[in-house]
Amino acid sequence: SFVVETRSGNTPKPDASWYPWTALRDGRSASPASRYFQYRLDPGTGSVTRVSVAYLPKNLPPKLARLALLDPGVGYITVPPATQPPQAKSADQIYQDALGNGVSVRNGSQAHYQPVFSKGYLTAVWRATDPNGDTLQYTLFSRAEGEKEWRQLAKELDDPVFSWDVSGWPDGRYRLKVVATDKPSNPDADALTDELVGPVFTVDNTPPVIRVESGRSRSVAFTVTDEASGIVSVSVSKDGNDFKDLVPAEGTLDPRKEAFRYQLKEGEVLYIRAEDQAGNVASFLVKP
């Protein structure tokens, strides 16, 4: 006739704040949930050789701390570990490249990622932790600035990294939202989530506009306009091979619209090249 009693409290050493000793109910402890737990038993005329206590920790939600985008034009695709090329990267390495040293993968898969360099690619990475050490899954959403509804971009992601092609997206400003869930490690009724909205980013699939205002004389005047991501550089060449950056007429480059002037000699042609921050390139040939 064993007698087993338990008590619980929130201080390392039992004191007056602890709950009183309580007998088991239906073979389970009836003590309230607390940080510390203690048991005592009276074996009567018997003996005890081993005692084990089983408990279920309280599930705590995952935590998302940061959502960032890599430079445009860089994407990552998974590759089998057995065929990893030398430049393949783990999720850990991608996070360190994007978010700085010390960023570690929590609950990530063992997949490796092969970099893909192509205009239109964007890659999102985020930092996620779980206080219970649960396995996490992620859902990614996108929304254009000014819209109310989020559109699902990807679901059931095992790693906090995702690449996609925005070459078919309309130009504009967007945001991403990531939702993390610990559902893989918990029953549906106990699963918890966290979500995080990232900063605004620009999608620009339209090259700058070059408009020549006068080009029939030796003095060529033209403007370059880019309303989306902004102008990065404007260069000119007389042979179509050796391009040199051109200084704006006002001396400083306005990223949205800028005027230029260039003096040609008799019979010369002028190649004009303009590039914006998204990597879009426009060209124009001025003939005599």
C-alpha beads as a LAMMPS data file, in Angstrom:
LAMMPS data file: protein, C-alpha beads

288 atoms
287 bonds

1 atom types
1 bond types

-500.0 500.0 xlo xhi
-500.0 500.0 ylo yhi
-500.0 500.0 zlo zhi

Masses

1 110.0

Atoms # bond

1 1 1 0.000 0.000 0.000
2 1 1 2.182 2.798 -1.295
3 1 1 1.337 6.375 -0.383
4 1 1 2.635 8.976 -2.844
5 1 1 2.284 12.734 -2.373
6 1 1 3.585 15.678 -4.409
7 1 1 3.962 19.406 -4.006
8 1 1 5.137 22.243 -6.273
9 1 1 6.370 25.811 -6.080
10 1 1 8.336 28.542 -7.825
11 1 1 11.373 28.862 -5.524
12 1 1 14.401 26.516 -5.587
13 1 1 14.023 25.789 -1.863
14 1 1 10.567 24.848 -0.582
15 1 1 9.077 27.577 1.593
16 1 1 5.693 28.936 2.656
17 1 1 4.895 29.935 -0.940
18 1 1 4.832 26.311 -2.099
19 1 1 1.579 24.442 -2.569
20 1 1 0.824 21.836 0.149
21 1 1 1.453 18.120 -0.126
22 1 1 -1.317 16.463 -2.122
23 1 1 -2.020 12.778 -2.766
24 1 1 -2.110 11.419 -6.302
25 1 1 -5.390 11.450 -8.185
26 1 1 -5.952 8.596 -10.596
27 1 1 -2.236 7.902 -10.552
28 1 1 -1.251 11.466 -11.447
29 1 1 0.052 14.430 -9.530
30 1 1 -2.625 16.929 -8.508
31 1 1 -0.107 19.685 -7.702
32 1 1 -0.509 22.926 -9.699
33 1 1 1.903 23.619 -12.551
34 1 1 4.994 25.381 -11.209
35 1 1 8.684 25.731 -11.862
36 1 1 9.779 23.175 -9.244
37 1 1 8.333 19.794 -8.274
38 1 1 8.907 17.471 -5.333
39 1 1 7.534 14.080 -4.366
40 1 1 7.545 11.884 -1.265
41 1 1 6.381 8.332 -0.761
42 1 1 5.714 5.892 2.044
43 1 1 6.291 2.320 0.871
44 1 1 4.665 0.857 3.986
45 1 1 6.217 -2.560 4.522
46 1 1 7.600 -2.734 0.984
47 1 1 10.756 -1.324 -0.587
48 1 1 11.576 1.073 -3.454
49 1 1 14.301 0.420 -6.021
50 1 1 13.584 3.074 -8.656
51 1 1 11.448 6.218 -9.101
52 1 1 10.824 8.056 -12.380
53 1 1 8.761 11.192 -13.001
54 1 1 7.283 12.014 -16.416
55 1 1 6.099 15.496 -17.299
56 1 1 4.940 17.479 -20.315
57 1 1 6.570 20.939 -20.625
58 1 1 4.360 23.863 -21.480
59 1 1 4.592 24.612 -25.169
60 1 1 5.983 28.070 -25.875
61 1 1 5.613 29.841 -29.235
62 1 1 8.476 30.143 -31.714
63 1 1 10.171 33.493 -32.103
64 1 1 10.962 35.320 -35.341
65 1 1 13.575 38.030 -34.931
66 1 1 14.526 39.292 -38.394
67 1 1 13.469 39.053 -42.036
68 1 1 15.878 40.255 -44.721
69 1 1 16.464 40.051 -48.477
70 1 1 19.722 39.234 -50.227
71 1 1 20.939 41.386 -53.110
72 1 1 18.741 41.114 -56.221
73 1 1 19.788 38.505 -58.737
74 1 1 20.953 35.930 -56.168
75 1 1 18.888 32.774 -55.662
76 1 1 19.447 29.424 -53.947
77 1 1 18.199 25.975 -54.929
78 1 1 18.587 22.779 -52.892
79 1 1 21.083 20.162 -54.007
80 1 1 21.518 16.576 -52.726
81 1 1 24.388 16.319 -50.198
82 1 1 26.100 13.635 -52.307
83 1 1 26.422 15.968 -55.306
84 1 1 27.344 19.192 -53.566
85 1 1 29.552 21.346 -55.774
86 1 1 32.353 23.240 -54.045
87 1 1 30.375 26.468 -53.857
88 1 1 27.235 24.914 -52.339
89 1 1 26.240 26.504 -49.040
90 1 1 24.341 25.319 -46.003
91 1 1 21.453 27.374 -44.618
92 1 1 23.816 28.454 -41.798
93 1 1 26.232 29.984 -44.304
94 1 1 23.491 31.807 -46.188
95 1 1 22.224 33.363 -42.947
96 1 1 25.722 34.444 -41.980
97 1 1 26.177 36.089 -45.389
98 1 1 22.891 37.985 -45.082
99 1 1 22.488 38.646 -41.362
100 1 1 26.043 38.647 -40.037
101 1 1 28.229 36.286 -38.047
102 1 1 26.747 34.438 -35.125
103 1 1 23.403 33.720 -36.780
104 1 1 22.730 30.017 -36.407
105 1 1 20.093 27.757 -37.888
106 1 1 17.570 26.434 -35.392
107 1 1 15.652 23.318 -36.332
108 1 1 16.764 23.567 -39.961
109 1 1 17.053 20.649 -42.349
110 1 1 20.337 19.195 -43.564
111 1 1 19.788 20.504 -47.101
112 1 1 22.485 22.463 -48.908
113 1 1 21.828 25.303 -51.307
114 1 1 23.438 25.979 -54.654
115 1 1 23.654 29.688 -55.599
116 1 1 21.965 30.730 -58.840
117 1 1 22.758 34.105 -60.342
118 1 1 20.018 35.367 -62.617
119 1 1 18.201 38.648 -63.032
120 1 1 14.821 38.529 -61.338
121 1 1 15.788 36.281 -58.436
122 1 1 15.130 37.382 -54.866
123 1 1 16.055 35.453 -51.730
124 1 1 14.487 35.981 -48.312
125 1 1 16.099 34.746 -45.092
126 1 1 14.891 35.051 -41.524
127 1 1 16.022 34.201 -38.023
128 1 1 13.868 31.773 -36.030
129 1 1 14.209 30.130 -32.615
130 1 1 11.999 27.937 -30.461
131 1 1 12.385 27.783 -26.658
132 1 1 11.265 24.139 -26.607
133 1 1 13.628 23.105 -29.388
134 1 1 10.660 22.169 -31.578
135 1 1 10.972 21.584 -35.306
136 1 1 9.582 24.588 -37.186
137 1 1 7.876 25.109 -40.522
138 1 1 7.313 28.396 -42.322
139 1 1 4.784 30.025 -44.616
140 1 1 5.742 33.106 -46.632
141 1 1 3.319 35.786 -47.818
142 1 1 3.679 38.892 -50.009
143 1 1 1.672 42.080 -50.349
144 1 1 2.005 45.197 -52.484
145 1 1 2.099 48.485 -50.603
146 1 1 -1.436 49.840 -50.318
147 1 1 -3.096 46.405 -50.475
148 1 1 -4.837 44.826 -47.473
149 1 1 -4.748 41.128 -48.326
150 1 1 -1.619 38.981 -48.054
151 1 1 -0.963 36.469 -50.854
152 1 1 0.649 33.136 -50.017
153 1 1 4.038 32.839 -51.686
154 1 1 5.272 29.521 -50.242
155 1 1 4.193 27.058 -47.545
156 1 1 5.595 24.179 -45.472
157 1 1 9.173 25.437 -45.766
158 1 1 11.610 23.445 -43.623
159 1 1 14.388 26.054 -43.644
160 1 1 14.183 29.804 -43.073
161 1 1 15.348 30.605 -46.607
162 1 1 13.381 30.963 -49.843
163 1 1 14.244 32.101 -53.385
164 1 1 11.813 33.022 -56.132
165 1 1 11.668 34.837 -59.468
166 1 1 10.020 38.281 -59.533
167 1 1 10.610 38.925 -63.248
168 1 1 6.848 38.551 -63.802
169 1 1 5.834 40.861 -60.960
170 1 1 4.552 44.377 -61.699
171 1 1 6.939 47.165 -60.737
172 1 1 6.215 48.495 -57.283
173 1 1 6.922 48.365 -53.565
174 1 1 6.183 45.202 -51.611
175 1 1 6.489 43.604 -48.185
176 1 1 6.959 40.011 -47.061
177 1 1 5.446 38.292 -44.032
178 1 1 6.716 35.014 -42.592
179 1 1 4.704 32.815 -40.225
180 1 1 6.531 30.178 -38.151
181 1 1 4.736 27.233 -36.543
182 1 1 5.899 24.438 -34.232
183 1 1 3.191 22.129 -35.584
184 1 1 5.662 19.405 -36.688
185 1 1 6.507 18.772 -33.008
186 1 1 3.078 19.267 -31.405
187 1 1 -0.542 18.131 -31.770
188 1 1 -2.603 20.500 -33.908
189 1 1 -4.511 21.796 -30.874
190 1 1 -1.275 22.711 -29.050
191 1 1 0.710 24.152 -31.977
192 1 1 1.754 27.794 -31.670
193 1 1 2.874 30.380 -34.219
194 1 1 4.701 33.671 -34.565
195 1 1 4.758 36.056 -37.507
196 1 1 6.985 38.867 -38.702
197 1 1 6.580 41.514 -41.424
198 1 1 9.719 42.568 -43.242
199 1 1 10.781 45.959 -44.592
200 1 1 9.596 47.411 -47.893
201 1 1 11.467 46.261 -50.990
202 1 1 11.215 47.388 -54.609
203 1 1 10.536 45.253 -57.658
204 1 1 11.785 46.939 -60.820
205 1 1 11.592 45.046 -64.111
206 1 1 11.540 48.138 -66.338
207 1 1 14.810 49.595 -67.685
208 1 1 15.519 53.311 -67.521
209 1 1 14.122 55.547 -70.254
210 1 1 16.647 57.398 -72.426
211 1 1 15.199 60.367 -74.273
212 1 1 17.448 62.270 -76.693
213 1 1 16.353 65.887 -76.970
214 1 1 18.885 66.996 -79.565
215 1 1 21.333 64.811 -81.413
216 1 1 21.613 66.009 -84.987
217 1 1 24.320 68.528 -84.172
218 1 1 27.661 67.862 -82.503
219 1 1 26.167 68.590 -79.078
220 1 1 24.008 65.720 -77.841
221 1 1 21.508 66.484 -75.046
222 1 1 19.500 63.689 -73.447
223 1 1 17.693 62.732 -70.239
224 1 1 17.574 59.434 -68.345
225 1 1 14.543 58.611 -66.194
226 1 1 13.845 55.723 -63.813
227 1 1 10.898 56.028 -61.430
228 1 1 11.167 52.596 -59.752
229 1 1 14.541 51.742 -58.238
230 1 1 16.576 54.736 -59.432
231 1 1 19.516 55.324 -61.768
232 1 1 22.875 53.826 -60.797
233 1 1 25.070 54.816 -63.720
234 1 1 25.034 56.402 -67.161
235 1 1 27.930 55.757 -69.513
236 1 1 28.754 56.562 -73.125
237 1 1 30.994 55.140 -75.835
238 1 1 32.015 56.203 -79.326
239 1 1 32.821 52.699 -80.529
240 1 1 30.292 50.576 -78.599
241 1 1 33.079 48.897 -76.643
242 1 1 34.860 51.273 -74.289
243 1 1 32.140 52.797 -72.091
244 1 1 32.936 55.586 -69.650
245 1 1 30.732 57.047 -66.937
246 1 1 29.199 60.386 -67.812
247 1 1 28.829 63.197 -65.298
248 1 1 25.363 64.824 -65.270
249 1 1 25.020 68.378 -66.515
250 1 1 24.304 69.531 -62.950
251 1 1 27.278 67.646 -61.511
252 1 1 25.375 65.246 -59.219
253 1 1 23.291 62.246 -60.200
254 1 1 19.573 62.416 -59.411
255 1 1 18.419 58.767 -59.181
256 1 1 14.991 59.533 -60.705
257 1 1 15.707 61.882 -63.611
258 1 1 18.885 63.468 -64.840
259 1 1 19.997 65.528 -67.844
260 1 1 23.247 64.958 -69.755
261 1 1 25.154 66.658 -72.524
262 1 1 27.987 65.314 -74.654
263 1 1 30.067 66.924 -77.376
264 1 1 30.797 64.895 -80.509
265 1 1 33.105 65.440 -83.394
266 1 1 31.957 65.515 -86.998
267 1 1 30.718 62.084 -88.118
268 1 1 30.962 60.403 -84.707
269 1 1 28.227 58.231 -83.210
270 1 1 27.346 57.936 -79.522
271 1 1 26.328 54.792 -77.642
272 1 1 24.412 55.554 -74.439
273 1 1 24.028 52.990 -71.660
274 1 1 21.944 53.493 -68.485
275 1 1 21.544 51.055 -65.584
276 1 1 19.221 51.186 -62.569
277 1 1 19.576 49.694 -59.090
278 1 1 17.676 46.549 -60.100
279 1 1 20.205 45.790 -62.853
280 1 1 17.948 46.793 -65.759
281 1 1 19.914 48.259 -68.666
282 1 1 18.732 50.625 -71.412
283 1 1 20.713 51.603 -74.490
284 1 1 20.460 54.171 -77.256
285 1 1 22.494 54.936 -80.370
286 1 1 22.834 58.520 -81.549
287 1 1 23.793 58.708 -85.227
288 1 1 25.089 61.781 -87.056

Bonds

1 1 1 2
2 1 2 3
3 1 3 4
4 1 4 5
5 1 5 6
6 1 6 7
7 1 7 8
8 1 8 9
9 1 9 10
10 1 10 11
11 1 11 12
12 1 12 13
13 1 13 14
14 1 14 15
15 1 15 16
16 1 16 17
17 1 17 18
18 1 18 19
19 1 19 20
20 1 20 21
21 1 21 22
22 1 22 23
23 1 23 24
24 1 24 25
25 1 25 26
26 1 26 27
27 1 27 28
28 1 28 29
29 1 29 30
30 1 30 31
31 1 31 32
32 1 32 33
33 1 33 34
34 1 34 35
35 1 35 36
36 1 36 37
37 1 37 38
38 1 38 39
39 1 39 40
40 1 40 41
41 1 41 42
42 1 42 43
43 1 43 44
44 1 44 45
45 1 45 46
46 1 46 47
47 1 47 48
48 1 48 49
49 1 49 50
50 1 50 51
51 1 51 52
52 1 52 53
53 1 53 54
54 1 54 55
55 1 55 56
56 1 56 57
57 1 57 58
58 1 58 59
59 1 59 60
60 1 60 61
61 1 61 62
62 1 62 63
63 1 63 64
64 1 64 65
65 1 65 66
66 1 66 67
67 1 67 68
68 1 68 69
69 1 69 70
70 1 70 71
71 1 71 72
72 1 72 73
73 1 73 74
74 1 74 75
75 1 75 76
76 1 76 77
77 1 77 78
78 1 78 79
79 1 79 80
80 1 80 81
81 1 81 82
82 1 82 83
83 1 83 84
84 1 84 85
85 1 85 86
86 1 86 87
87 1 87 88
88 1 88 89
89 1 89 90
90 1 90 91
91 1 91 92
92 1 92 93
93 1 93 94
94 1 94 95
95 1 95 96
96 1 96 97
97 1 97 98
98 1 98 99
99 1 99 100
100 1 100 101
101 1 101 102
102 1 102 103
103 1 103 104
104 1 104 105
105 1 105 106
106 1 106 107
107 1 107 108
108 1 108 109
109 1 109 110
110 1 110 111
111 1 111 112
112 1 112 113
113 1 113 114
114 1 114 115
115 1 115 116
116 1 116 117
117 1 117 118
118 1 118 119
119 1 119 120
120 1 120 121
121 1 121 122
122 1 122 123
123 1 123 124
124 1 124 125
125 1 125 126
126 1 126 127
127 1 127 128
128 1 128 129
129 1 129 130
130 1 130 131
131 1 131 132
132 1 132 133
133 1 133 134
134 1 134 135
135 1 135 136
136 1 136 137
137 1 137 138
138 1 138 139
139 1 139 140
140 1 140 141
141 1 141 142
142 1 142 143
143 1 143 144
144 1 144 145
145 1 145 146
146 1 146 147
147 1 147 148
148 1 148 149
149 1 149 150
150 1 150 151
151 1 151 152
152 1 152 153
153 1 153 154
154 1 154 155
155 1 155 156
156 1 156 157
157 1 157 158
158 1 158 159
159 1 159 160
160 1 160 161
161 1 161 162
162 1 162 163
163 1 163 164
164 1 164 165
165 1 165 166
166 1 166 167
167 1 167 168
168 1 168 169
169 1 169 170
170 1 170 171
171 1 171 172
172 1 172 173
173 1 173 174
174 1 174 175
175 1 175 176
176 1 176 177
177 1 177 178
178 1 178 179
179 1 179 180
180 1 180 181
181 1 181 182
182 1 182 183
183 1 183 184
184 1 184 185
185 1 185 186
186 1 186 187
187 1 187 188
188 1 188 189
189 1 189 190
190 1 190 191
191 1 191 192
192 1 192 193
193 1 193 194
194 1 194 195
195 1 195 196
196 1 196 197
197 1 197 198
198 1 198 199
199 1 199 200
200 1 200 201
201 1 201 202
202 1 202 203
203 1 203 204
204 1 204 205
205 1 205 206
206 1 206 207
207 1 207 208
208 1 208 209
209 1 209 210
210 1 210 211
211 1 211 212
212 1 212 213
213 1 213 214
214 1 214 215
215 1 215 216
216 1 216 217
217 1 217 218
218 1 218 219
219 1 219 220
220 1 220 221
221 1 221 222
222 1 222 223
223 1 223 224
224 1 224 225
225 1 225 226
226 1 226 227
227 1 227 228
228 1 228 229
229 1 229 230
230 1 230 231
231 1 231 232
232 1 232 233
233 1 233 234
234 1 234 235
235 1 235 236
236 1 236 237
237 1 237 238
238 1 238 239
239 1 239 240
240 1 240 241
241 1 241 242
242 1 242 243
243 1 243 244
244 1 244 245
245 1 245 246
246 1 246 247
247 1 247 248
248 1 248 249
249 1 249 250
250 1 250 251
251 1 251 252
252 1 252 253
253 1 253 254
254 1 254 255
255 1 255 256
256 1 256 257
257 1 257 258
258 1 258 259
259 1 259 260
260 1 260 261
261 1 261 262
262 1 262 263
263 1 263 264
264 1 264 265
265 1 265 266
266 1 266 267
267 1 267 268
268 1 268 269
269 1 269 270
270 1 270 271
271 1 271 272
272 1 272 273
273 1 273 274
274 1 274 275
275 1 275 276
276 1 276 277
277 1 277 278
278 1 278 279
279 1 279 280
280 1 280 281
281 1 281 282
282 1 282 283
283 1 283 284
284 1 284 285
285 1 285 286
286 1 286 287
287 1 287 288
